[in-house]
Structures are given as C-alpha cells and as structure tokens.
Amino acid sequence: MEYINLGRTGTKVSRLCLGCMTYGSPQWRAWVLDEEQSRPFFRRAWEAGINFFDTADMYSDGASEEVLGRALRDLAVPREQVVIATKVFHPTGATPNERGLSAKHIRHAIDNSLKRLNLDYVDLYQIHRFDPTTPVEETLDALDATVRAGKVLHIGASSMFAWQLAKMLHASDRLGLAKFVTMQNHYNLVYREEEREVNPLCRDAGLGLLPWSPLARGFLAGNRKAKGEGETSRARTDDFAHKLYYQDADFAVVDRVTELAQKRGVPNAQVALAWLLHQPGVTAPIIGASKPHHLDDALAAVELKLDAGELKALEEPYRPHPVLGHT
C-alpha cells in the first residue's frame, strides 16, 4: 500500500479509503451488507494496509458508524494507526434542528457520531453538503469548536459549487477558524465536471481530493445496461445512479475502459480506479466493496500505471454533463 498526506496536514492515509456506506442495515438500502457480512471486508482492508475509513451519520441511519466502530474494536486496531472520517448534514431525525449545518445540529451530531463509533475523536469531520439555510460563519465556528474541544482533528467539505467552497475558505481565513483540508466530491471517468472549477480550487488551496463514487456506483465496471438494468442488486435498485449516468456518451466511456482492461488483462474497475489515482490532487478515492473481488481490484489499481496514451484514450469519449451530486 502507498500512503500520502491528507491534504496539507501531516496525517498519512492510504491511497484508498474504504467507504462504509455499503455496511450497516439492508433495511436502509437493499444492497447494504449487515454487520456479519461486512466484517470480512474490514479485516481484508486493514490487513492489506488500508488505514483510512469513511462513513456518515446518515448511512443506514447511524448503523454504519456503529458497525465500523465495533469492527475496529474487534480487530484490535490501534487508534493511533487508523484514520476515521465521518460526515454531518443530512437528517438524523424528524425535527427541523436534526439536519443541516447549524451550530446546534453540529454540536449534537458530533457527539452522537462519536458515541456510535465508540471513539473520543474523529480524524476528519466533513460537511456532507453545503447548507444554504445557515450562515457559513456559524457553520465554520461550530466546526472550529469541535476541533478546539478535541473531538475532531481536521475538517473537510463535500460536493458543492466552487463559489460556495471559496466563500467558506475565505470566511475561515477572515475569522481565523479551522480550515477545510479535504474535498470529497463526485469525480470519475464518466463525471468529470469537477475538473472545471472545484478541483483546481482545491489544488490551489491545498485540499486533498477524496472522490466519491470512483466507479460511478459500479457503472464503470461494465455491468450496466442502457435500460437501467444490470447484473447486481445495486444496479437494479439504485435509482440515484440512474439519475447520474446512463447517457450514450457514458456507455462510450465504459466501452473505452473495457477495451483497455481487456488489453491489459485486468477488470474494468482496476483501469477506472487507476485513471483516478493518476489525476492531480487526488489523495484517496472512496471505494465501496460488497464482494471480495471489489477490494482485490481496488488494491491492484494502486499499482497499475497507465501511460499518457492510455489516459488520453480513456478521456476521449467524455461529453459534458449537468452538475450532478451536489444535492
């Protein structure tokens, strides 16, 4: 495994981050693995050198954080060796103050996340989306308070427009508050709109990129069909993916990935992840794994080197998209 700095911090993370949305309760999403089914993935990731795990308070309505916390405990993972990230924004209850990025919600949300994770601090606390209903100064001050209280080491952002991120970075500087060190955004071979504004801004400001959906929710694996059907449970039931992808040009990109994968004698996933790992500013893609080969492919992608001609061939069929994934 290779390791890299988390943004401009001194914290070292593996080039892959295991995303934990896949683990928790199948009652939340049909494709989610329960705790017993998820345990081998945590063990395999840790033994392979992955020291970076990402979850959120809304995944499986909190069960994902609980499953991750118990897995780390049962695997006897030393706290000083592992980097844990979680997120705040989405509803965690039915009332108006149990959502968003208000000072009140952040204060309660971090305590509840720590309780579910059975930790006294998280390494990276991320705002899951931009909250237009709360002044950015209030949000940033509340996040800074979590850092000063020792509950959070670093803070990060997730999908938003470049102007929103710039506004928050400027406010942090102006007020002398904790500053984002990462951006977890929607970025993969079939969705590259972040290359226009957000990615360059992050590189300039020193934010490490943690792309979510690096395989386009499995679309780049080549097992999707134009009618929205597929070979997996997630392919058949993931309505969100159907809203993000499935344009004709998206299938053309997948065809190009398949061509190179067959030439190299590797699965599509390795090629698609390797492309992302070659992109400037990318720290660690957030990978999902519900089958053993998903982790094996991701681990192999770290060592798969693509030349300039191969990178160009993969990028050639891309066609612009509307902005997707910010809400």
C-alpha positions in Angstrom: 0.0 0.0 0.0 1.1 3.6 -0.7 0.5 6.4 1.7 0.0 10.1 1.2 -0.6 13.2 3.3 -4.2 14.1 4.0 -4.3 17.5 2.2 -1.7 19.8 3.7 -1.8 18.0 7.1 0.8 15.7 8.4 -1.6 12.8 8.7 -0.8 9.9 6.4 -3.5 8.0 4.7 -3.6 5.0 2.4 -4.2 5.8 -1.3 -7.5 4.0 -0.9 -10.2 4.8 1.6 -12.8 2.2 2.4 -16.2 3.7 2.2 -18.7 2.3 4.7 -22.0 3.2 3.1 -22.2 -0.4 2.0 -22.2 -1.7 5.6 -24.9 -1.3 8.1 -28.5 -2.3 7.6 -30.2 -3.7 4.4 -33.4 -2.2 5.7 -31.9 1.2 4.7 -30.9 0.1 1.2 -31.4 -3.4 -0.3 -27.7 -3.6 -1.4 -26.3 -2.8 2.1 -24.5 -5.6 3.9 -25.3 -6.3 7.5 -22.7 -6.4 10.3 -21.8 -10.1 10.0 -21.5 -9.9 6.2 -19.4 -6.7 6.4 -16.8 -7.9 8.9 -14.5 -9.8 6.3 -14.2 -6.5 4.3 -12.9 -4.6 7.3 -10.4 -7.3 8.1 -9.2 -7.6 4.5 -8.8 -3.9 4.1 -6.9 -3.5 7.3 -4.6 -6.4 6.6 -3.9 -5.0 3.1 -2.7 -1.7 4.6 -5.8 0.4 4.2 -5.8 2.7 7.2 -8.5 5.2 6.1 -12.2 4.6 6.7 -15.1 6.9 5.7 -18.7 6.8 6.9 -21.5 9.3 7.7 -24.2 9.7 10.3 -26.9 9.2 7.7 -25.7 5.9 6.3 -28.1 3.2 7.5 -29.5 5.8 9.9 -26.3 5.6 12.0 -25.8 1.9 11.9 -22.8 2.2 9.5 -20.9 4.2 12.2 -21.8 1.5 14.8 -20.7 -1.3 12.6 -17.4 0.5 11.8 -16.7 1.2 15.4 -17.3 -2.4 16.5 -15.2 -3.7 13.6 -12.2 -1.6 14.7 -12.6 -2.7 18.3 -12.9 -6.4 17.5 -10.0 -6.3 15.1 -8.0 -4.6 17.9 -7.0 -1.8 15.6 -4.7 0.7 17.5 -6.4 4.1 17.4 -3.1 5.8 16.6 -2.8 3.7 13.4 -6.2 4.4 11.8 -7.8 7.4 10.3 -11.6 7.7 10.7 -13.8 10.1 8.8 -17.5 10.8 9.2 -19.9 13.5 8.0 -22.7 15.8 9.1 -25.6 17.5 7.2 -28.4 15.0 6.3 -31.4 14.5 8.6 -30.8 12.3 11.6 -34.3 12.8 13.0 -37.7 14.1 12.1 -37.4 17.6 13.6 -36.1 20.8 11.9 -32.9 21.0 14.1 -31.8 17.5 13.4 -30.3 18.3 10.0 -28.2 20.9 8.2 -25.1 22.7 9.4 -26.4 24.9 12.2 -24.3 25.2 15.3 -27.0 23.3 17.3 -27.1 20.4 14.9 -23.3 20.1 14.6 -22.9 20.2 18.4 -25.3 17.2 18.8 -24.3 15.4 15.7 -20.6 15.1 16.5 -21.4 13.8 20.0 -23.8 11.2 18.6 -21.3 10.1 15.9 -18.6 9.6 18.5 -20.9 7.6 20.6 -21.9 5.3 17.7 -18.2 5.0 16.6 -17.1 4.4 20.3 -14.3 6.9 19.8 -13.3 10.0 21.6 -12.3 11.9 18.4 -12.5 11.5 14.6 -9.7 12.4 12.4 -11.8 14.1 9.7 -15.2 15.6 10.1 -16.8 16.6 6.8 -19.9 18.6 5.9 -21.8 16.3 3.7 -23.3 19.1 1.6 -23.5 22.9 1.6 -26.3 24.3 3.7 -27.8 27.4 2.1 -30.1 28.0 5.2 -27.2 28.6 7.6 -24.6 31.4 7.5 -21.2 29.9 6.7 -19.7 31.8 9.6 -22.0 29.9 12.0 -21.1 26.5 10.4 -17.4 27.2 10.4 -17.4 28.5 14.0 -19.2 25.3 15.1 -16.8 23.1 13.3 -13.9 25.0 14.8 -15.4 24.4 18.2 -15.3 20.6 17.6 -11.6 20.9 16.8 -10.9 23.1 19.9 -12.8 20.6 22.0 -10.6 17.8 20.9 -13.4 15.9 19.2 -12.1 16.4 15.7 -8.6 16.7 14.3 -9.4 18.1 10.8 -12.5 19.3 8.9 -13.4 18.6 5.3 -16.0 19.6 2.7 -18.1 17.6 0.2 -19.9 18.2 -3.0 -20.6 21.9 -3.6 -20.1 24.6 -6.2 -16.7 26.3 -6.4 -18.1 29.7 -5.3 -19.5 28.1 -2.2 -16.2 26.4 -1.3 -14.3 29.7 -2.0 -16.8 31.6 0.2 -16.2 29.2 3.1 -12.4 29.1 2.7 -12.3 32.9 2.7 -14.5 33.0 5.8 -12.2 30.6 7.6 -9.2 32.8 6.8 -11.0 36.0 7.7 -12.2 34.7 11.1 -9.1 32.6 11.9 -11.1 29.4 12.1 -10.2 25.8 11.3 -9.9 25.4 7.5 -11.0 22.5 5.3 -8.2 20.1 4.4 -10.1 17.9 2.0 -12.9 17.9 -0.5 -15.0 14.7 -1.0 -16.6 15.3 -4.4 -18.3 13.4 -7.3 -15.5 12.5 -9.7 -14.9 9.6 -12.0 -14.3 8.8 -15.7 -18.0 9.4 -16.6 -18.4 12.5 -14.5 -15.6 15.0 -14.8 -17.3 18.3 -14.4 -15.2 18.9 -11.2 -12.2 19.4 -13.4 -13.5 22.8 -14.5 -13.5 24.7 -11.2 -13.6 22.7 -8.0 -10.5 20.5 -8.5 -8.3 23.5 -9.5 -9.5 25.5 -6.5 -8.8 22.5 -4.2 -5.3 22.1 -5.6 -4.6 25.8 -5.2 -5.9 25.8 -1.6 -4.1 22.6 -0.7 -7.3 20.5 -0.2 -6.8 16.8 -0.9 -9.4 15.2 -3.2 -11.4 12.2 -1.9 -13.6 11.3 -4.8 -16.8 9.6 -4.0 -18.3 7.1 -6.5 -15.0 6.5 -8.2 -16.5 3.6 -10.2 -19.7 5.6 -10.9 -21.7 3.4 -8.5 -20.5 0.3 -10.4 -21.4 1.8 -13.8 -17.7 1.7 -14.9 -17.4 -2.0 -14.1 -19.3 -2.6 -17.3 -22.3 -4.5 -15.9 -25.0 -1.9 -16.6 -27.4 -1.9 -19.5 -28.9 1.1 -21.3 -32.4 0.3 -20.0 -31.3 0.8 -16.4 -31.0 -2.9 -15.6 -27.9 -4.8 -14.6 -26.3 -7.8 -13.1 -26.3 -6.7 -9.5 -28.9 -5.9 -6.8 -27.5 -2.3 -6.7 -27.7 -2.0 -10.5 -31.3 -2.9 -10.4 -32.4 -0.8 -7.3 -30.0 2.2 -7.2 -32.3 4.9 -8.6 -29.8 7.6 -7.7 -27.3 6.1 -10.1 -29.9 6.1 -12.9 -30.2 9.8 -12.5 -26.5 10.4 -12.6 -25.3 8.2 -15.5 -26.7 6.2 -18.5 -26.2 8.8 -21.2 -25.0 7.4 -24.5 -21.6 9.0 -24.0 -21.3 7.4 -20.6 -21.6 4.0 -22.3 -18.9 5.1 -24.8 -16.6 5.8 -21.9 -17.3 2.4 -20.4 -16.5 0.8 -23.8 -13.1 2.5 -23.8 -12.4 1.3 -20.3 -13.4 -2.2 -21.3 -11.0 -2.1 -24.4 -8.1 -1.1 -22.3 -8.9 -3.5 -19.5 -9.1 -6.4 -21.9 -5.8 -5.3 -23.5 -4.2 -5.2 -20.0 -5.8 -8.4 -18.9 -7.4 -6.8 -15.8 -11.0 -6.0 -14.8 -12.6 -2.6 -15.7 -12.5 -1.5 -12.1 -8.8 -1.6 -12.0 -8.4 0.6 -15.0 -11.1 3.1 -13.9 -9.5 3.4 -10.4 -6.0 3.7 -11.8 -7.1 6.6 -14.0 -8.4 8.4 -11.0 -5.3 7.8 -9.0 -3.3 9.4 -11.8 -5.3 12.6 -11.6 -3.6 15.7 -9.9 -4.7 16.4 -6.4 -6.4 13.1 -5.8 -5.5 11.8 -2.3 -7.7 8.7 -1.9 -10.8 7.6 -3.8 -13.6 6.4 -1.5 -14.1 2.8 -2.6 -17.1 0.6 -1.9 -16.8 -3.2 -1.6 -19.6 -5.7 -1.3 -17.8 -8.6 -2.9 -14.3 -9.8 -2.2 -13.0 -9.1 -5.7 -14.1 -5.4 -5.3 -11.3 -4.9 -2.7 -8.8 -7.0 -4.7 -9.4 -4.9 -7.8 -9.0 -1.7 -5.8 -5.8 -2.8 -4.2 -4.4 -3.9 -7.6 -5.3 -0.5 -9.1 -2.8 1.3 -6.8 0.0 -0.5 -8.6 -1.5 -0.2 -12.2 0.4 2.5 -14.1 -1.2 4.0 -17.2 0.8 5.8 -19.8 -0.1 9.2 -21.4 -1.7 7.5 -24.5 -3.9 5.2 -22.4 -5.0 8.1 -20.2 -5.9 10.1 -23.3 -7.8 7.2 -24.8 -9.9 6.8 -21.7 -10.7 10.5 -21.6 -11.5 11.0 -25.3 -15.2 9.9 -25.4 -16.3 12.1 -22.5 -19.1 14.6 -23.0 -20.1 17.3 -20.6 -22.9 16.7 -18.0 -25.1 19.0 -16.0 -23.9 19.4 -12.4 -24.8 16.2 -10.6 -24.4 15.1 -7.0 -24.5 18.4 -5.1 -27.9 17.8 -3.6 
